[in-house]
């Protein structure tokens, strides 16, 4: 298979009599089909290899698909080559069409041409492969994997193109020099675009300094990425501001650890909670793949959640959690997700909702990748390997009256056994507060915190985001205001009705609760970091929430709930999937299943202990790695609405 090279476009223009130099053409790459799979070939080669000996692989103005393979000099044989290529077949970017040519490089002493035949039939290929030996040493080894070879020996690393049919991304990205990025100049046919480009995992090797090497990562579109615009879920914002000139601190830490950024992902507008579909005006809410495929993906890290639950080619997503924006999408889509200890990573270059509450965390399927990403993002983690033997529960089921409660109780029993813990204790937060609250505090927690969250997010975001945005926009657009979705607009308007002094009052009330909770409920411990674990279940467990319901207008998030404890107390709160429970879908007219999850909280700063614990629980078979698809056990995603009578 041979593919036209980029210069063919220039040749065509010259043949038409056009002055190419006057056009200032800049090649951006090419989209091709290889082995019935779509690929993007970047304009710049990865490297070059000496052209001597390339023989039949050299053709003017064409690119030939080839595979680079590294073998040990003392183990160079057709058999060893076939064994290595058999492992390549597990990679989703490589395919047998890249066996057109095989470039063999050698490690160890005595590298150089070996006694391979110049052509041979290799397993998986329908035609003979041309084998060429290329020299290398340890410092100049070309990474294994698929490439396109030019007539002058230039090697291009292709990206496989996938369709974002779940609508999880706002912008696919392609990497540039010095940790900068650009919009991917490629698309796939049909309405299920944009296309997302992913490189072969064969190019990367994890090391101590690059623990995330090759980990394909999606970034919530509130984090700045150098060279790319940030939307914050708002079309006017995206159109008004230029591309970022630097990566946000969380993104840079992931890049430094070797993460491969593939795109920016949808957020509900300005990271405020939104319900599909009416609340999502500027951009369409992503699709939750679980169950009938028409359930709310939750917000505000909607794209990261939907993407991690839908695409097996996506390894990790970075979200944010202010009041539940990582935990909600993780719960309804059956993912591992974490709201970290507040302040564990600075949020430089990240759009704020309320700095007192904002955190950066992950949504993913593999707890080992999750832990590695946590170590990279939060560099001061202490990875405790001794775990608490005291378990508290809050609002947890006590009897297995439902399918969801049976899974939750089963996990609790297995956790107790694993930890050799005493029987769990049901925490009564109301009683605990009444018996040990500060003398000057109100008689109940809901009284203390009823308006705290709503005041903090509305007052802080109007001050830090809305006001400077509106002022800058008005200057350029003759005092006009940009469009804002109903949910953030409702919250901002609410904040405007309160005097500035209420912000300080809300901050004080948050601190009162935090200090009490961290000394009375989840106390630190020298050996186990946290004296106990606190478990609760989400009200969303296996509960249907259809995206096509006509609900009332958005409301202000007042009140207090279990999910707000970690928000105010600044403690880590992680979601783990424990099973699935059924419901009768009004879409498919069939019994479908939705995830069942449990949240675990620990004392402030005990994130490392939780990462280790969850990895160990998975290794013990108590937790399972969720798959992508209709269920956490996999299955084809239902893309079409059921039609009664058809």
Protein Blocks (a to p, Z undefined) as FASTA:
>chain_A
ZZddfklmmmmmmmnopafklnopacebjcddeehiacdddfbdfbdcdfehnlmmpcgh
iacddddddddfklgcfklmmmmmmmmmmpmkbcfklmmpacdddedehiacdfbdfbdc
dehiabdcddddddddfklccceddddddfkopacddddddddfkopafbdcdddehhia
cddfbddedjkbccdddddfklpccdfklmmgoiacdddfkbccehiaceklpaklmmmp
ccdfbdcfklmmmmmnopacfbdcdddehhiacddfklmmmbccdddfehjlpacebjak
lmlmmmmmmmmkbmbdcdddfklpmmmmmmmnopacddddehkaccehiacfblmlgccd
dddfblklmmmmmmmmmmmbccdfbdcfbdcdehiafbdfbfklmmmmmmmmmmmmmnop
acdddddfklmmmmmpcfkbcfbfklmmmmmmmmmmmmmmmmmmmmmmmmmmmmmngoia
cdddfklmmmmmmmmmpcfklmmmmmmmmmmmmmmmmmmmmccdfklopabdcddddfkg
opacdfkbccddddddedjdfklmmmmnopacddddfbdcddddfklopacddddddddd
ddehilmmmmmmmmmmmmnomaccddedjblnbcjddfbdcdehZZ
